[in-house]
Amino acid sequence: MIDKRHLNNLSDIVGSENIYSDKAHLRAYSYDATRTYYEPDAVVFPRDEEDVSRILTYCNHNKISIIPRGAGSGFTGGALPVNGGIVLAMEKYMNKILEIDMENMLAIVQPAVINKDLQRHVEALGLFYPPDPASEEYSTLGGNVSENAGGMRAAKYGLTKDYVMALRAVLPNGDIIRAGKRTIKDVAGYNIAGILTASEGSLAVITEITLKLIPKPKYAKSYMGIFPNVEMAMNAVFKSLANGANPVAMEFLDSLVVKAVKEKLGIDLPKEAGALLIGDVDGNVAEEIEFQLKVLEESFRENGVQEFRVATDSKERDLIWKGRRGASQSITIYGTKKLNEDISVPRSMLPKALKDIYAIGEKYGLVVPCFGHAGDGNIHVNVMVDGSNSKELEKGHSAIKEIFELVVDLGGTLSGEHGIGLSKAEFMDIAFKPSELELFRAIKRAFDPNGILNPGKMGL
Ligand SMILES: Cc1cc2nc3c(=O)[nH]c(=O)nc-3n(C[C@H](O)[C@H](O)[C@H](O)COP(=O)(O)OP(=O)(O)OC[C@H]3O[C@@H](n4cnc5c(N)ncnc54)[C@H](O)[C@@H]3O)c2cc1C
């Protein structure tokens, strides 16, 4: 608990209208998409970078924890104040698109700009910002950079990190730093922007982001491959990509997810599908699209696809995508709580990974519907349990641990896009050796010797 004196001093920095310590506001800033609750001592809204610097200087001096927060849509508890302290809420003021540089094709934004707002803004100018997490309508670019968010288009266009050219950030001691430049190439000095990307608010507070933009492709078409089983679908993923297919997206739904989507949302997906692969191809000329679809269809046929569909109009396109968009909410038919992980493996390991994940589910008597970004080797694995049954929760937890061990054995890792935060902190030693964890801790100490920024996260 921080005392009244600190609240008064912080109020002097940002103005009393920009600091909350009443019960209702503390509650409102106490949770994220993990639905776990930790109340902060106060919520502070910085008006600009100078405010961020003054707040951090004060908190560092007084050893008060600071938890940067975007939209609070994180899936791993990154924005939760586990030991109290100050939630630094960026959304009220630091939400402006500062510049679009058409000649150098880049955008400069404040951290609380909503992802989709930037996409819409640049698309109106003929440009394109590809990273599109499913939370794009509300998650912030500061949160996206801090988690290195991915999305449906990552198979072709990559992750948030592939678009971060430069950052401005405030260190815990209040120093304002610049990392990166407007240049495409920059190999002078350490890649600090790279270290801050995916640092989950544990090293510095990001105050400005320079993002690469690309020209908006003119045409896109959607496809769906209906496979008899998961193994064939997973073989088709890595083999079609190795054959030269370059789809924007290659998303996967297993038969449990297909059943759930049909039952819960009444969406008309192929009844007997053992697995679906769906996605888009895009390009600037029709021939490019036709070529991509041909490579995909041929590769899918070599791997046992039962049916390959291409949407002929926007209605069919919506239908193809509706099933994927409804996946996460539909699988609640299998249990009141989903232990939702986003493992990542080399794509050629997908068939074995999925086979063994289902076997782990069976061993514990738990249903494990899987879906996600197969084109990136990144699968959302959902261990479904009865949330009111402590024995089942325990079993779920053991199953998750085994799944992480399996994934790491296959050359993969704990998270492809949601980060470590609080939820996966205890599993870090499965993925990293003690010397590697110590290197992480040394980096943390170099940025934040007093440990005030987002303490208790990432197993550090
Ligand atoms: C329905 C749903 C779908 C989702 N789909 C996807 C998806 O497809 N792909 C994906 O990658 N994620 C997805 N997510 C997870 C989440 O939306 C992303 O992790 C997103 O990037 C978080 O952004 P946010 O603004 O909500 O950040 P928050 O949740 O507020 O914070 C996330 C982390 O970033 C830190 N942070 C935030 N702002 C700053 C800053 N300015 N400086 C330093 N640190 C900061 C926080 O401390 C925290 O550690 C989804 C979430 C939901 C609820």
The ligand as an SDF file (V2000), in Angstrom:
LIG
                    3D

 53 58  0  0  0  0  0  0  0  0999 V2000
  -10.2280  -11.8360  -27.8000 C   0  0  0  0  0  0  0  0  0  0  0  0
   -8.7340  -11.6380  -27.8200 C   0  0  0  0  0  0  0  0  0  0  0  0
   -8.0410  -11.9920  -28.9470 C   0  0  0  0  0  0  0  0  0  0  0  0
   -6.6530  -11.8460  -28.9910 C   0  0  0  0  0  0  0  0  0  0  0  0
   -5.9960  -12.1830  -30.1300 N   0  0  0  0  0  0  0  0  0  0  0  0
   -4.6620  -12.0330  -30.1950 C   0  0  0  0  0  0  0  0  0  0  0  0
   -3.9600  -12.3580  -31.4010 C   0  0  0  0  0  0  0  0  0  0  0  0
   -4.5410  -12.7570  -32.4010 O   0  0  0  0  0  0  0  0  0  0  0  0
   -2.6200  -12.2000  -31.3970 N   0  0  0  0  0  0  0  0  0  0  0  0
   -1.9400  -11.7420  -30.3130 C   0  0  0  0  0  0  0  0  0  0  0  0
   -0.7210  -11.6050  -30.3810 O   0  0  0  0  0  0  0  0  0  0  0  0
   -2.5820  -11.4350  -29.1640 N   0  0  0  0  0  0  0  0  0  0  0  0
   -3.9110  -11.5540  -29.0770 C   0  0  0  0  0  0  0  0  0  0  0  0
   -4.5750  -11.2280  -27.9220 N   0  0  0  0  0  0  0  0  0  0  0  0
   -3.8100  -10.7950  -26.7350 C   0  0  0  0  0  0  0  0  0  0  0  0
   -3.6660   -9.2580  -26.5890 C   0  0  0  0  0  0  0  0  0  0  0  0
   -4.6960   -8.5700  -27.2430 O   0  0  0  0  0  0  0  0  0  0  0  0
   -2.3110   -8.7980  -27.0900 C   0  0  0  0  0  0  0  0  0  0  0  0
   -1.2850   -9.3150  -26.2630 O   0  0  0  0  0  0  0  0  0  0  0  0
   -2.1560   -7.2790  -27.1660 C   0  0  0  0  0  0  0  0  0  0  0  0
   -0.9290   -6.9730  -27.7770 O   0  0  0  0  0  0  0  0  0  0  0  0
   -2.2210   -6.5890  -25.7910 C   0  0  0  0  0  0  0  0  0  0  0  0
   -2.4110   -5.2000  -26.0230 O   0  0  0  0  0  0  0  0  0  0  0  0
   -3.0470   -4.2830  -24.8780 P   0  0  0  0  0  0  0  0  0  0  0  0
   -3.0460   -2.8960  -25.3720 O   0  0  0  0  0  0  0  0  0  0  0  0
   -4.3490   -4.8240  -24.4360 O   0  0  0  0  0  0  0  0  0  0  0  0
   -1.9470   -4.4520  -23.7560 O   0  0  0  0  0  0  0  0  0  0  0  0
   -2.1160   -4.7660  -22.1920 P   0  0  0  0  0  0  0  0  0  0  0  0
   -2.8470   -6.0500  -21.9960 O   0  0  0  0  0  0  0  0  0  0  0  0
   -2.6360   -3.5670  -21.4990 O   0  0  0  0  0  0  0  0  0  0  0  0
   -0.5880   -4.9600  -21.7970 O   0  0  0  0  0  0  0  0  0  0  0  0
    0.1460   -6.0370  -22.3070 C   0  0  0  0  0  0  0  0  0  0  0  0
    1.6050   -5.8930  -21.8380 C   0  0  0  0  0  0  0  0  0  0  0  0
    2.1870   -4.7600  -22.4620 O   0  0  0  0  0  0  0  0  0  0  0  0
    2.7160   -3.8730  -21.4770 C   0  0  0  0  0  0  0  0  0  0  0  0
    2.5220   -2.5180  -22.0040 N   0  0  0  0  0  0  0  0  0  0  0  0
    1.3850   -1.9660  -22.5000 C   0  0  0  0  0  0  0  0  0  0  0  0
    1.6280   -0.7200  -22.9340 N   0  0  0  0  0  0  0  0  0  0  0  0
    2.9510   -0.4700  -22.7080 C   0  0  0  0  0  0  0  0  0  0  0  0
    3.8110    0.6420  -22.9330 C   0  0  0  0  0  0  0  0  0  0  0  0
    3.3780    1.7710  -23.4820 N   0  0  0  0  0  0  0  0  0  0  0  0
    5.1100    0.5360  -22.5620 N   0  0  0  0  0  0  0  0  0  0  0  0
    5.5860   -0.6030  -22.0040 C   0  0  0  0  0  0  0  0  0  0  0  0
    4.8120   -1.6710  -21.7730 N   0  0  0  0  0  0  0  0  0  0  0  0
    3.5260   -1.6200  -22.1210 C   0  0  0  0  0  0  0  0  0  0  0  0
    1.9540   -4.1840  -20.2130 C   0  0  0  0  0  0  0  0  0  0  0  0
    2.6880   -3.8550  -19.0550 O   0  0  0  0  0  0  0  0  0  0  0  0
    1.7520   -5.6860  -20.3510 C   0  0  0  0  0  0  0  0  0  0  0  0
    2.8750   -6.3790  -19.8890 O   0  0  0  0  0  0  0  0  0  0  0  0
   -5.9650  -11.3440  -27.8540 C   0  0  0  0  0  0  0  0  0  0  0  0
   -6.6790  -10.9700  -26.7200 C   0  0  0  0  0  0  0  0  0  0  0  0
   -8.0510  -11.1130  -26.6920 C   0  0  0  0  0  0  0  0  0  0  0  0
   -8.8020  -10.7040  -25.4540 C   0  0  0  0  0  0  0  0  0  0  0  0
  1  2  1  0
  2  3  1  0
  2 52  2  0
  3  4  2  0
  4  5  1  0
  4 50  1  0
  5  6  2  0
  6  7  1  0
  6 13  1  0
  7  8  2  0
  7  9  1  0
  9 10  1  0
 10 11  2  0
 10 12  1  0
 12 13  2  0
 13 14  1  0
 14 15  1  0
 14 50  1  0
 15 16  1  0
 16 17  1  0
 16 18  1  0
 18 19  1  0
 18 20  1  0
 20 21  1  0
 20 22  1  0
 22 23  1  0
 23 24  1  0
 24 25  2  0
 24 26  1  0
 24 27  1  0
 27 28  1  0
 28 29  2  0
 28 30  1  0
 28 31  1  0
 31 32  1  0
 32 33  1  0
 33 34  1  0
 33 48  1  0
 34 35  1  0
 35 36  1  0
 35 46  1  0
 36 37  1  0
 36 45  1  0
 37 38  2  0
 38 39  1  0
 39 40  1  0
 39 45  2  0
 40 41  1  0
 40 42  2  0
 42 43  1  0
 43 44  2  0
 44 45  1  0
 46 47  1  0
 46 48  1  0
 48 49  1  0
 50 51  2  0
 51 52  1  0
 52 53  1  0
M  END
$$$$
